[in-house]
Amino acid sequence: MPCDDRAAMIGSLTGMSFAPPPPDLLKLQAAWEEWERGEQPPGKVLANLKTAGMAIVLAQLVESGWSPAA
């Protein structure tokens, strides 16, 4: 593939929009429980939490003013 063709293909991909899937609370809970049981190493748990949408859930909680019960 000539260099110009590759650049054109990459350029066309940068214009595509990507919307991540909504958070999956069941996957988040499962990843956390695997961590608590010692079934997964920390890196795998963090990857699973990230792909399940933990950052979105935390951001929404902060935006809503939620705070844990005492």
mmJSON file of the N, C-alpha and C atoms, coordinates in Angstrom:
{"data_MODEL":{"atom_site":{
"group_PDB":["ATOM","ATOM","ATOM","ATOM","ATOM","ATOM","ATOM","ATOM","ATOM","ATOM","ATOM","ATOM","ATOM","ATOM","ATOM","ATOM","ATOM","ATOM","ATOM","ATOM","ATOM","ATOM","ATOM","ATOM","ATOM","ATOM","ATOM","ATOM","ATOM","ATOM","ATOM","ATOM","ATOM","ATOM","ATOM","ATOM","ATOM","ATOM","ATOM","ATOM","ATOM","ATOM","ATOM","ATOM","ATOM","ATOM","ATOM","ATOM","ATOM","ATOM","ATOM","ATOM","ATOM","ATOM","ATOM","ATOM","ATOM","ATOM","ATOM","ATOM","ATOM","ATOM","ATOM","ATOM","ATOM","ATOM","ATOM","ATOM","ATOM","ATOM","ATOM","ATOM","ATOM","ATOM","ATOM","ATOM","ATOM","ATOM","ATOM","ATOM","ATOM","ATOM","ATOM","ATOM","ATOM","ATOM","ATOM","ATOM","ATOM","ATOM","ATOM","ATOM","ATOM","ATOM","ATOM","ATOM","ATOM","ATOM","ATOM","ATOM","ATOM","ATOM","ATOM","ATOM","ATOM","ATOM","ATOM","ATOM","ATOM","ATOM","ATOM","ATOM","ATOM","ATOM","ATOM","ATOM","ATOM","ATOM","ATOM","ATOM","ATOM","ATOM","ATOM","ATOM","ATOM","ATOM","ATOM","ATOM","ATOM","ATOM","ATOM","ATOM","ATOM","ATOM","ATOM","ATOM","ATOM","ATOM","ATOM","ATOM","ATOM","ATOM","ATOM","ATOM","ATOM","ATOM","ATOM","ATOM","ATOM","ATOM","ATOM","ATOM","ATOM","ATOM","ATOM","ATOM","ATOM","ATOM","ATOM","ATOM","ATOM","ATOM","ATOM","ATOM","ATOM","ATOM","ATOM","ATOM","ATOM","ATOM","ATOM","ATOM","ATOM","ATOM","ATOM","ATOM","ATOM","ATOM","ATOM","ATOM","ATOM","ATOM","ATOM","ATOM","ATOM","ATOM","ATOM","ATOM","ATOM","ATOM","ATOM","ATOM","ATOM","ATOM","ATOM","ATOM","ATOM","ATOM","ATOM","ATOM","ATOM","ATOM","ATOM","ATOM","ATOM","ATOM","ATOM","ATOM","ATOM","ATOM"],
"id":[1,2,3,4,5,6,7,8,9,10,11,12,13,14,15,16,17,18,19,20,21,22,23,24,25,26,27,28,29,30,31,32,33,34,35,36,37,38,39,40,41,42,43,44,45,46,47,48,49,50,51,52,53,54,55,56,57,58,59,60,61,62,63,64,65,66,67,68,69,70,71,72,73,74,75,76,77,78,79,80,81,82,83,84,85,86,87,88,89,90,91,92,93,94,95,96,97,98,99,100,101,102,103,104,105,106,107,108,109,110,111,112,113,114,115,116,117,118,119,120,121,122,123,124,125,126,127,128,129,130,131,132,133,134,135,136,137,138,139,140,141,142,143,144,145,146,147,148,149,150,151,152,153,154,155,156,157,158,159,160,161,162,163,164,165,166,167,168,169,170,171,172,173,174,175,176,177,178,179,180,181,182,183,184,185,186,187,188,189,190,191,192,193,194,195,196,197,198,199,200,201,202,203,204,205,206,207,208,209,210],
"type_symbol":["N","C","C","N","C","C","N","C","C","N","C","C","N","C","C","N","C","C","N","C","C","N","C","C","N","C","C","N","C","C","N","C","C","N","C","C","N","C","C","N","C","C","N","C","C","N","C","C","N","C","C","N","C","C","N","C","C","N","C","C","N","C","C","N","C","C","N","C","C","N","C","C","N","C","C","N","C","C","N","C","C","N","C","C","N","C","C","N","C","C","N","C","C","N","C","C","N","C","C","N","C","C","N","C","C","N","C","C","N","C","C","N","C","C","N","C","C","N","C","C","N","C","C","N","C","C","N","C","C","N","C","C","N","C","C","N","C","C","N","C","C","N","C","C","N","C","C","N","C","C","N","C","C","N","C","C","N","C","C","N","C","C","N","C","C","N","C","C","N","C","C","N","C","C","N","C","C","N","C","C","N","C","C","N","C","C","N","C","C","N","C","C","N","C","C","N","C","C","N","C","C","N","C","C","N","C","C","N","C","C"],
"label_atom_id":["N","CA","C","N","CA","C","N","CA","C","N","CA","C","N","CA","C","N","CA","C","N","CA","C","N","CA","C","N","CA","C","N","CA","C","N","CA","C","N","CA","C","N","CA","C","N","CA","C","N","CA","C","N","CA","C","N","CA","C","N","CA","C","N","CA","C","N","CA","C","N","CA","C","N","CA","C","N","CA","C","N","CA","C","N","CA","C","N","CA","C","N","CA","C","N","CA","C","N","CA","C","N","CA","C","N","CA","C","N","CA","C","N","CA","C","N","CA","C","N","CA","C","N","CA","C","N","CA","C","N","CA","C","N","CA","C","N","CA","C","N","CA","C","N","CA","C","N","CA","C","N","CA","C","N","CA","C","N","CA","C","N","CA","C","N","CA","C","N","CA","C","N","CA","C","N","CA","C","N","CA","C","N","CA","C","N","CA","C","N","CA","C","N","CA","C","N","CA","C","N","CA","C","N","CA","C","N","CA","C","N","CA","C","N","CA","C","N","CA","C","N","CA","C","N","CA","C","N","CA","C","N","CA","C","N","CA","C","N","CA","C","N","CA","C"],
"label_alt_id":[null,null,null,null,null,null,null,null,null,null,null,null,null,null,null,null,null,null,null,null,null,null,null,null,null,null,null,null,null,null,null,null,null,null,null,null,null,null,null,null,null,null,null,null,null,null,null,null,null,null,null,null,null,null,null,null,null,null,null,null,null,null,null,null,null,null,null,null,null,null,null,null,null,null,null,null,null,null,null,null,null,null,null,null,null,null,null,null,null,null,null,null,null,null,null,null,null,null,null,null,null,null,null,null,null,null,null,null,null,null,null,null,null,null,null,null,null,null,null,null,null,null,null,null,null,null,null,null,null,null,null,null,null,null,null,null,null,null,null,null,null,null,null,null,null,null,null,null,null,null,null,null,null,null,null,null,null,null,null,null,null,null,null,null,null,null,null,null,null,null,null,null,null,null,null,null,null,null,null,null,null,null,null,null,null,null,null,null,null,null,null,null,null,null,null,null,null,null,null,null,null,null,null,null,null,null,null,null,null,null],
"label_comp_id":["MET","MET","MET","PRO","PRO","PRO","CYS","CYS","CYS","ASP","ASP","ASP","ASP","ASP","ASP","ARG","ARG","ARG","ALA","ALA","ALA","ALA","ALA","ALA","MET","MET","MET","ILE","ILE","ILE","GLY","GLY","GLY","SER","SER","SER","LEU","LEU","LEU","THR","THR","THR","GLY","GLY","GLY","MET","MET","MET","SER","SER","SER","PHE","PHE","PHE","ALA","ALA","ALA","PRO","PRO","PRO","PRO","PRO","PRO","PRO","PRO","PRO","PRO","PRO","PRO","ASP","ASP","ASP","LEU","LEU","LEU","LEU","LEU","LEU","LYS","LYS","LYS","LEU","LEU","LEU","GLN","GLN","GLN","ALA","ALA","ALA","ALA","ALA","ALA","TRP","TRP","TRP","GLU","GLU","GLU","GLU","GLU","GLU","TRP","TRP","TRP","GLU","GLU","GLU","ARG","ARG","ARG","GLY","GLY","GLY","GLU","GLU","GLU","GLN","GLN","GLN","PRO","PRO","PRO","PRO","PRO","PRO","GLY","GLY","GLY","LYS","LYS","LYS","VAL","VAL","VAL","LEU","LEU","LEU","ALA","ALA","ALA","ASN","ASN","ASN","LEU","LEU","LEU","LYS","LYS","LYS","THR","THR","THR","ALA","ALA","ALA","GLY","GLY","GLY","MET","MET","MET","ALA","ALA","ALA","ILE","ILE","ILE","VAL","VAL","VAL","LEU","LEU","LEU","ALA","ALA","ALA","GLN","GLN","GLN","LEU","LEU","LEU","VAL","VAL","VAL","GLU","GLU","GLU","SER","SER","SER","GLY","GLY","GLY","TRP","TRP","TRP","SER","SER","SER","PRO","PRO","PRO","ALA","ALA","ALA","ALA","ALA","ALA"],
"label_asym_id":["A","A","A","A","A","A","A","A","A","A","A","A","A","A","A","A","A","A","A","A","A","A","A","A","A","A","A","A","A","A","A","A","A","A","A","A","A","A","A","A","A","A","A","A","A","A","A","A","A","A","A","A","A","A","A","A","A","A","A","A","A","A","A","A","A","A","A","A","A","A","A","A","A","A","A","A","A","A","A","A","A","A","A","A","A","A","A","A","A","A","A","A","A","A","A","A","A","A","A","A","A","A","A","A","A","A","A","A","A","A","A","A","A","A","A","A","A","A","A","A","A","A","A","A","A","A","A","A","A","A","A","A","A","A","A","A","A","A","A","A","A","A","A","A","A","A","A","A","A","A","A","A","A","A","A","A","A","A","A","A","A","A","A","A","A","A","A","A","A","A","A","A","A","A","A","A","A","A","A","A","A","A","A","A","A","A","A","A","A","A","A","A","A","A","A","A","A","A","A","A","A","A","A","A","A","A","A","A","A","A"],
"label_entity_id":["1","1","1","1","1","1","1","1","1","1","1","1","1","1","1","1","1","1","1","1","1","1","1","1","1","1","1","1","1","1","1","1","1","1","1","1","1","1","1","1","1","1","1","1","1","1","1","1","1","1","1","1","1","1","1","1","1","1","1","1","1","1","1","1","1","1","1","1","1","1","1","1","1","1","1","1","1","1","1","1","1","1","1","1","1","1","1","1","1","1","1","1","1","1","1","1","1","1","1","1","1","1","1","1","1","1","1","1","1","1","1","1","1","1","1","1","1","1","1","1","1","1","1","1","1","1","1","1","1","1","1","1","1","1","1","1","1","1","1","1","1","1","1","1","1","1","1","1","1","1","1","1","1","1","1","1","1","1","1","1","1","1","1","1","1","1","1","1","1","1","1","1","1","1","1","1","1","1","1","1","1","1","1","1","1","1","1","1","1","1","1","1","1","1","1","1","1","1","1","1","1","1","1","1","1","1","1","1","1","1"],
"label_seq_id":[1,1,1,2,2,2,3,3,3,4,4,4,5,5,5,6,6,6,7,7,7,8,8,8,9,9,9,10,10,10,11,11,11,12,12,12,13,13,13,14,14,14,15,15,15,16,16,16,17,17,17,18,18,18,19,19,19,20,20,20,21,21,21,22,22,22,23,23,23,24,24,24,25,25,25,26,26,26,27,27,27,28,28,28,29,29,29,30,30,30,31,31,31,32,32,32,33,33,33,34,34,34,35,35,35,36,36,36,37,37,37,38,38,38,39,39,39,40,40,40,41,41,41,42,42,42,43,43,43,44,44,44,45,45,45,46,46,46,47,47,47,48,48,48,49,49,49,50,50,50,51,51,51,52,52,52,53,53,53,54,54,54,55,55,55,56,56,56,57,57,57,58,58,58,59,59,59,60,60,60,61,61,61,62,62,62,63,63,63,64,64,64,65,65,65,66,66,66,67,67,67,68,68,68,69,69,69,70,70,70],
"pdbx_PDB_ins_code":[null,null,null,null,null,null,null,null,null,null,null,null,null,null,null,null,null,null,null,null,null,null,null,null,null,null,null,null,null,null,null,null,null,null,null,null,null,null,null,null,null,null,null,null,null,null,null,null,null,null,null,null,null,null,null,null,null,null,null,null,null,null,null,null,null,null,null,null,null,null,null,null,null,null,null,null,null,null,null,null,null,null,null,null,null,null,null,null,null,null,null,null,null,null,null,null,null,null,null,null,null,null,null,null,null,null,null,null,null,null,null,null,null,null,null,null,null,null,null,null,null,null,null,null,null,null,null,null,null,null,null,null,null,null,null,null,null,null,null,null,null,null,null,null,null,null,null,null,null,null,null,null,null,null,null,null,null,null,null,null,null,null,null,null,null,null,null,null,null,null,null,null,null,null,null,null,null,null,null,null,null,null,null,null,null,null,null,null,null,null,null,null,null,null,null,null,null,null,null,null,null,null,null,null,null,null,null,null,null,null],
"Cartn_x":[0.856,0.0,0.902,0.752,1.574,1.31,2.299,2.223,1.036,0.757,-0.363,-1.691,-1.846,-3.093,-3.292,-2.217,-2.305,-2.693,-2.104,-2.421,-3.877,-4.376,-5.776,-6.7,-6.339,-7.174,-7.197,-6.041,-5.968,-6.725,-6.581,-7.302,-8.798,-9.278,-10.722,-11.213,-10.367,-10.754,-10.829,-10.028,-10.018,-11.314,-12.044,-13.301,-14.471,-14.251,-15.329,-15.56,-16.808,-17.098,-17.261,-16.866,-16.986,-17.665,-18.772,-19.472,-19.297,-18.683,-18.512,-19.873,-19.958,-21.225,-21.527,-22.785,-23.118,-22.485,-22.273,-21.694,-22.55,-21.877,-22.553,-22.318,-23.322,-23.159,-22.917,-23.509,-23.28,-21.831,-21.253,-19.845,-18.929,-19.289,-18.497,-18.503,-19.667,-19.776,-19.016,-19.127,-18.431,-16.918,-16.414,-14.972,-14.503,-15.281,-14.907,-14.91,-15.929,-16.016,-14.879,-14.467,-13.309,-12.062,-11.931,-10.79,-10.825,-11.997,-12.11,-11.818,-12.172,-11.906,-10.479,-9.722,-8.339,-8.211,-9.231,-9.231,-8.53,-8.35,-7.74,-6.631,-5.571,-4.519,-5.021,-4.383,-4.843,-4.988,-4.035,-4.095,-5.323,-5.664,-6.84,-8.115,-8.156,-9.327,-9.511,-8.431,-8.526,-8.993,-8.483,-8.916,-10.404,-10.853,-12.273,-13.157,-12.714,-13.475,-13.546,-12.443,-12.407,-13.346,-13.268,-14.109,-15.578,-15.872,-17.269,-17.853,-17.022,-17.54,-17.42,-16.461,-16.313,-16.125,-15.343,-15.095,-16.389,-17.254,-18.526,-19.41,-19.47,-20.293,-19.799,-18.501,-17.956,-18.22,-18.046,-18.298,-19.762,-20.667,-22.088,-22.444,-21.827,-22.067,-21.594,-20.423,-19.893,-20.779,-21.166,-22.029,-23.378,-23.883,-25.205,-25.147,-23.919,-23.788,-23.98,-23.977,-24.174,-23.033,-23.383,-22.373,-22.802,-21.859,-22.204,-22.882,-23.741,-24.421,-23.392,-23.584,-22.64,-22.747],
"Cartn_y":[-1.174,0.0,1.238,2.095,3.312,4.185,4.983,5.832,6.79,7.353,8.294,7.614,6.345,5.608,5.379,5.037,4.828,6.101,7.207,8.493,8.859,8.584,8.885,8.021,6.733,5.835,6.285,6.617,7.061,8.375,9.272,10.536,10.335,9.331,9.094,8.505,7.788,7.202,8.253,9.3,10.303,11.099,11.142,11.868,11.079,9.803,8.964,9.268,9.297,9.518,8.165,8.119,6.899,7.23,6.581,6.76,5.47,5.56,4.348,3.819,2.523,1.969,2.492,2.457,2.922,2.006,2.515,1.69,0.463,-0.61,-1.861,-2.136,-1.831,-1.964,-3.407,-4.36,-5.771,-6.174,-5.693,-5.992,-5.298,-4.076,-3.374,-4.142,-4.581,-5.325,-6.65,-7.334,-8.619,-8.432,-7.377,-7.116,-6.844,-6.058,-5.745,-7.007,-7.836,-9.061,-10.026,-10.09,-10.93,-10.43,-9.115,-8.526,-8.913,-8.771,-9.08,-10.544,-11.427,-12.861,-13.233,-12.286,-12.547,-13.353,-13.314,-14.122,-13.45,-12.131,-11.398,-10.498,-10.33,-9.383,-7.947,-7.008,-5.616,-5.033,-5.307,-4.754,-5.215,-6.477,-7.02,-6.415,-6.252,-5.652,-4.221,-3.447,-2.07,-2.018,-2.908,-2.952,-3.269,-4.22,-4.591,-3.45,-2.759,-1.621,-0.509,-0.291,0.756,0.42,-0.803,-1.155,-1.26,-1.476,-1.552,-0.169,0.884,2.241,2.888,2.463,3.012,4.527,5.056,6.499,7.273,6.756,7.426,7.407,6.267,6.151,7.126,7.177,8.077,9.536,9.896,11.273,11.652,10.745,11.035,11.167,10.355,10.471,11.813,12.229,13.518,14.651,14.596,15.658,15.741,14.612,14.613,15.042,15.159,15.539,14.379,13.162,11.986,11.869,11.439,11.121,9.857,9.028,7.786,8.024,7.097,7.185,6.961,7.626,7.504,6.165],
"Cartn_z":[0.0,0.0,0.0,-1.002,-1.035,0.175,0.511,1.702,1.64,0.463,0.33,0.62,0.198,0.455,1.948,2.629,4.075,4.803,4.411,5.037,4.795,3.593,3.289,4.127,4.295,5.083,6.551,7.087,8.477,8.635,7.68,7.73,7.73,6.999,6.958,8.281,8.986,10.272,11.371,11.273,12.336,12.365,11.272,11.236,11.785,12.078,12.583,14.055,14.438,15.853,16.539,17.769,18.554,19.863,20.093,21.365,22.165,23.338,24.134,24.581,24.794,25.274,26.676,27.067,28.418,29.466,30.665,31.72,31.999,32.364,32.696,34.183,34.992,36.439,36.872,36.177,36.544,36.284,35.178,34.896,35.904,36.283,37.294,38.61,39.023,40.274,40.189,39.072,38.905,38.961,38.309,38.334,39.752,40.485,41.868,42.729,42.569,43.373,43.047,41.767,41.409,42.129,42.235,42.944,44.419,45.029,46.455,46.745,45.838,46.026,45.639,45.109,44.718,43.445,42.6,41.382,40.206,40.266,39.161,39.686,38.905,39.297,39.134,39.825,39.793,38.385,37.514,36.16,35.403,35.551,34.87,35.443,36.753,37.396,36.909,36.878,36.409,34.951,34.112,32.711,32.619,33.418,33.394,33.897,34.938,35.444,34.396,33.707,32.686,31.53,31.014,29.867,30.245,31.514,31.952,32.254,32.202,32.335,33.696,34.503,35.851,35.842,34.907,34.866,34.639,33.793,33.513,34.754,35.422,36.632,37.696,37.914,38.928,38.574,37.306,36.876,37.089,36.783,36.972,38.452,39.285,40.719,41.251,40.831,41.268,40.775,39.49,38.932,39.64,40.081,40.726,42.18,42.731,44.134,45.092,44.582,45.423,46.427,47.617,48.619,49.335,49.736,50.4,51.741,52.089,53.398,54.496,55.596,56.72,57.392],
"occupancy":[1.0,1.0,1.0,1.0,1.0,1.0,1.0,1.0,1.0,1.0,1.0,1.0,1.0,1.0,1.0,1.0,1.0,1.0,1.0,1.0,1.0,1.0,1.0,1.0,1.0,1.0,1.0,1.0,1.0,1.0,1.0,1.0,1.0,1.0,1.0,1.0,1.0,1.0,1.0,1.0,1.0,1.0,1.0,1.0,1.0,1.0,1.0,1.0,1.0,1.0,1.0,1.0,1.0,1.0,1.0,1.0,1.0,1.0,1.0,1.0,1.0,1.0,1.0,1.0,1.0,1.0,1.0,1.0,1.0,1.0,1.0,1.0,1.0,1.0,1.0,1.0,1.0,1.0,1.0,1.0,1.0,1.0,1.0,1.0,1.0,1.0,1.0,1.0,1.0,1.0,1.0,1.0,1.0,1.0,1.0,1.0,1.0,1.0,1.0,1.0,1.0,1.0,1.0,1.0,1.0,1.0,1.0,1.0,1.0,1.0,1.0,1.0,1.0,1.0,1.0,1.0,1.0,1.0,1.0,1.0,1.0,1.0,1.0,1.0,1.0,1.0,1.0,1.0,1.0,1.0,1.0,1.0,1.0,1.0,1.0,1.0,1.0,1.0,1.0,1.0,1.0,1.0,1.0,1.0,1.0,1.0,1.0,1.0,1.0,1.0,1.0,1.0,1.0,1.0,1.0,1.0,1.0,1.0,1.0,1.0,1.0,1.0,1.0,1.0,1.0,1.0,1.0,1.0,1.0,1.0,1.0,1.0,1.0,1.0,1.0,1.0,1.0,1.0,1.0,1.0,1.0,1.0,1.0,1.0,1.0,1.0,1.0,1.0,1.0,1.0,1.0,1.0,1.0,1.0,1.0,1.0,1.0,1.0,1.0,1.0,1.0,1.0,1.0,1.0,1.0,1.0,1.0,1.0,1.0,1.0],
"B_iso_or_equiv":[0.0,0.0,0.0,0.0,0.0,0.0,0.0,0.0,0.0,0.0,0.0,0.0,0.0,0.0,0.0,0.0,0.0,0.0,0.0,0.0,0.0,0.0,0.0,0.0,0.0,0.0,0.0,0.0,0.0,0.0,0.0,0.0,0.0,0.0,0.0,0.0,0.0,0.0,0.0,0.0,0.0,0.0,0.0,0.0,0.0,0.0,0.0,0.0,0.0,0.0,0.0,0.0,0.0,0.0,0.0,0.0,0.0,0.0,0.0,0.0,0.0,0.0,0.0,0.0,0.0,0.0,0.0,0.0,0.0,0.0,0.0,0.0,0.0,0.0,0.0,0.0,0.0,0.0,0.0,0.0,0.0,0.0,0.0,0.0,0.0,0.0,0.0,0.0,0.0,0.0,0.0,0.0,0.0,0.0,0.0,0.0,0.0,0.0,0.0,0.0,0.0,0.0,0.0,0.0,0.0,0.0,0.0,0.0,0.0,0.0,0.0,0.0,0.0,0.0,0.0,0.0,0.0,0.0,0.0,0.0,0.0,0.0,0.0,0.0,0.0,0.0,0.0,0.0,0.0,0.0,0.0,0.0,0.0,0.0,0.0,0.0,0.0,0.0,0.0,0.0,0.0,0.0,0.0,0.0,0.0,0.0,0.0,0.0,0.0,0.0,0.0,0.0,0.0,0.0,0.0,0.0,0.0,0.0,0.0,0.0,0.0,0.0,0.0,0.0,0.0,0.0,0.0,0.0,0.0,0.0,0.0,0.0,0.0,0.0,0.0,0.0,0.0,0.0,0.0,0.0,0.0,0.0,0.0,0.0,0.0,0.0,0.0,0.0,0.0,0.0,0.0,0.0,0.0,0.0,0.0,0.0,0.0,0.0,0.0,0.0,0.0,0.0,0.0,0.0,0.0,0.0,0.0,0.0,0.0,0.0],
"pdbx_formal_charge":[null,null,null,null,null,null,null,null,null,null,null,null,null,null,null,null,null,null,null,null,null,null,null,null,null,null,null,null,null,null,null,null,null,null,null,null,null,null,null,null,null,null,null,null,null,null,null,null,null,null,null,null,null,null,null,null,null,null,null,null,null,null,null,null,null,null,null,null,null,null,null,null,null,null,null,null,null,null,null,null,null,null,null,null,null,null,null,null,null,null,null,null,null,null,null,null,null,null,null,null,null,null,null,null,null,null,null,null,null,null,null,null,null,null,null,null,null,null,null,null,null,null,null,null,null,null,null,null,null,null,null,null,null,null,null,null,null,null,null,null,null,null,null,null,null,null,null,null,null,null,null,null,null,null,null,null,null,null,null,null,null,null,null,null,null,null,null,null,null,null,null,null,null,null,null,null,null,null,null,null,null,null,null,null,null,null,null,null,null,null,null,null,null,null,null,null,null,null,null,null,null,null,null,null,null,null,null,null,null,null],
"auth_seq_id":[1,1,1,2,2,2,3,3,3,4,4,4,5,5,5,6,6,6,7,7,7,8,8,8,9,9,9,10,10,10,11,11,11,12,12,12,13,13,13,14,14,14,15,15,15,16,16,16,17,17,17,18,18,18,19,19,19,20,20,20,21,21,21,22,22,22,23,23,23,24,24,24,25,25,25,26,26,26,27,27,27,28,28,28,29,29,29,30,30,30,31,31,31,32,32,32,33,33,33,34,34,34,35,35,35,36,36,36,37,37,37,38,38,38,39,39,39,40,40,40,41,41,41,42,42,42,43,43,43,44,44,44,45,45,45,46,46,46,47,47,47,48,48,48,49,49,49,50,50,50,51,51,51,52,52,52,53,53,53,54,54,54,55,55,55,56,56,56,57,57,57,58,58,58,59,59,59,60,60,60,61,61,61,62,62,62,63,63,63,64,64,64,65,65,65,66,66,66,67,67,67,68,68,68,69,69,69,70,70,70],
"auth_comp_id":["MET","MET","MET","PRO","PRO","PRO","CYS","CYS","CYS","ASP","ASP","ASP","ASP","ASP","ASP","ARG","ARG","ARG","ALA","ALA","ALA","ALA","ALA","ALA","MET","MET","MET","ILE","ILE","ILE","GLY","GLY","GLY","SER","SER","SER","LEU","LEU","LEU","THR","THR","THR","GLY","GLY","GLY","MET","MET","MET","SER","SER","SER","PHE","PHE","PHE","ALA","ALA","ALA","PRO","PRO","PRO","PRO","PRO","PRO","PRO","PRO","PRO","PRO","PRO","PRO","ASP","ASP","ASP","LEU","LEU","LEU","LEU","LEU","LEU","LYS","LYS","LYS","LEU","LEU","LEU","GLN","GLN","GLN","ALA","ALA","ALA","ALA","ALA","ALA","TRP","TRP","TRP","GLU","GLU","GLU","GLU","GLU","GLU","TRP","TRP","TRP","GLU","GLU","GLU","ARG","ARG","ARG","GLY","GLY","GLY","GLU","GLU","GLU","GLN","GLN","GLN","PRO","PRO","PRO","PRO","PRO","PRO","GLY","GLY","GLY","LYS","LYS","LYS","VAL","VAL","VAL","LEU","LEU","LEU","ALA","ALA","ALA","ASN","ASN","ASN","LEU","LEU","LEU","LYS","LYS","LYS","THR","THR","THR","ALA","ALA","ALA","GLY","GLY","GLY","MET","MET","MET","ALA","ALA","ALA","ILE","ILE","ILE","VAL","VAL","VAL","LEU","LEU","LEU","ALA","ALA","ALA","GLN","GLN","GLN","LEU","LEU","LEU","VAL","VAL","VAL","GLU","GLU","GLU","SER","SER","SER","GLY","GLY","GLY","TRP","TRP","TRP","SER","SER","SER","PRO","PRO","PRO","ALA","ALA","ALA","ALA","ALA","ALA"],
"auth_asym_id":["A","A","A","A","A","A","A","A","A","A","A","A","A","A","A","A","A","A","A","A","A","A","A","A","A","A","A","A","A","A","A","A","A","A","A","A","A","A","A","A","A","A","A","A","A","A","A","A","A","A","A","A","A","A","A","A","A","A","A","A","A","A","A","A","A","A","A","A","A","A","A","A","A","A","A","A","A","A","A","A","A","A","A","A","A","A","A","A","A","A","A","A","A","A","A","A","A","A","A","A","A","A","A","A","A","A","A","A","A","A","A","A","A","A","A","A","A","A","A","A","A","A","A","A","A","A","A","A","A","A","A","A","A","A","A","A","A","A","A","A","A","A","A","A","A","A","A","A","A","A","A","A","A","A","A","A","A","A","A","A","A","A","A","A","A","A","A","A","A","A","A","A","A","A","A","A","A","A","A","A","A","A","A","A","A","A","A","A","A","A","A","A","A","A","A","A","A","A","A","A","A","A","A","A","A","A","A","A","A","A"],
"auth_atom_id":["N","CA","C","N","CA","C","N","CA","C","N","CA","C","N","CA","C","N","CA","C","N","CA","C","N","CA","C","N","CA","C","N","CA","C","N","CA","C","N","CA","C","N","CA","C","N","CA","C","N","CA","C","N","CA","C","N","CA","C","N","CA","C","N","CA","C","N","CA","C","N","CA","C","N","CA","C","N","CA","C","N","CA","C","N","CA","C","N","CA","C","N","CA","C","N","CA","C","N","CA","C","N","CA","C","N","CA","C","N","CA","C","N","CA","C","N","CA","C","N","CA","C","N","CA","C","N","CA","C","N","CA","C","N","CA","C","N","CA","C","N","CA","C","N","CA","C","N","CA","C","N","CA","C","N","CA","C","N","CA","C","N","CA","C","N","CA","C","N","CA","C","N","CA","C","N","CA","C","N","CA","C","N","CA","C","N","CA","C","N","CA","C","N","CA","C","N","CA","C","N","CA","C","N","CA","C","N","CA","C","N","CA","C","N","CA","C","N","CA","C","N","CA","C","N","CA","C","N","CA","C","N","CA","C","N","CA","C","N","CA","C","N","CA","C"],
"pdbx_PDB_model_num":[1,1,1,1,1,1,1,1,1,1,1,1,1,1,1,1,1,1,1,1,1,1,1,1,1,1,1,1,1,1,1,1,1,1,1,1,1,1,1,1,1,1,1,1,1,1,1,1,1,1,1,1,1,1,1,1,1,1,1,1,1,1,1,1,1,1,1,1,1,1,1,1,1,1,1,1,1,1,1,1,1,1,1,1,1,1,1,1,1,1,1,1,1,1,1,1,1,1,1,1,1,1,1,1,1,1,1,1,1,1,1,1,1,1,1,1,1,1,1,1,1,1,1,1,1,1,1,1,1,1,1,1,1,1,1,1,1,1,1,1,1,1,1,1,1,1,1,1,1,1,1,1,1,1,1,1,1,1,1,1,1,1,1,1,1,1,1,1,1,1,1,1,1,1,1,1,1,1,1,1,1,1,1,1,1,1,1,1,1,1,1,1,1,1,1,1,1,1,1,1,1,1,1,1,1,1,1,1,1,1]
}}}
